[in-house]
């Protein structure tokens, strides 16, 4: 979503301190990245290995740790001046795919590494003037999708890869029509998600309804369902997380009103065909969400982090700091990242 670029410094303005705020046992353990880059992209591989992607005012940045965050290595692709790496998908310590946005159509690019970021292959460069790529997600090591706002104002654009990101082709031509002004949000790399089988979902906003699109055939065809979540020019669904094919969580709100965004959490139990608001959920903007296990979920945003231990029904704040995205490789390997170079791993109750 083009308007999301205005968010580049917003979480820095909030200046919240990462302090525990009530739920004992859950806490973010910040790791020293040695940079003030804004990390909106994150991929958790294990408790020891994670990748983050983002940007400084002048350059795109990709970093990797293989020792649990004790040290981080800058593995940014060459020629990253002016780019913002908004999403990253990593398969192990060596292989990763990163997606950039920027001020020009050709700044929407995808790079692939097979050697831990020592070298990168540029595998996609956008040539459509009206395209705006927001996020991507992979079903497995080979098959993945990337999502653009509607280049023609009518239909969202999906590109797909079958070879780990080395080549991309347009798919999803059987797509419901977009609403006027409808778009996705490039806030956390979580506007598109998959279940590691055949199903994929993406969330939208910016128009008169916040909606969830669903594909049951790896992106070839799509259906769409409305949600009751807050929507507006700068509001809608920012992050989706599914626990299996049926249970899903959507988070969002208005990024210009981070502490005054009601109706920002919704749940589905039927694979995204219908959505219900979560009574008592935080009335605050949240851009990222993930499941730790079958009943525990996390949500993060500019004003704090929350945990649910009952499938998303109730939520408790445990951190007041600013974060943009969150990802779990397994219940004991959860990471989050955001502005000011912040990357943290999760400490859980024993």
Secondary structure, DSSP 4 states (H G I P E B T S, - for coil): -GGGGGGGGHHHHH-------S-TT-EEEEE--S---EEEEEEE-SSS-EEEEEE-SSBEEEEEESSTTSS-EE-PPSS-BT-EEEEEEESSSS-EEEEEE-SSGGG-EEEEESSTTSS-EEEEE---TT--EEEEEESSSS-EEEEE--TTSSS-EEEEESSTTSS-EEE--B-PPPPTT-B---SSS-SEEE-SSS-EEEE-BSSS-EEEEEESSTTSB-EEEEE-S--BTTEEEEEEEEETTTEEEEEEEETTSTTS--S-EEEESSTTSS-EE-TT--SS---EEEESSSS-EEEEETTEEEEESSTTSS-EEEE-S---EEEEEETTEEEEE-STT-EEEEE---
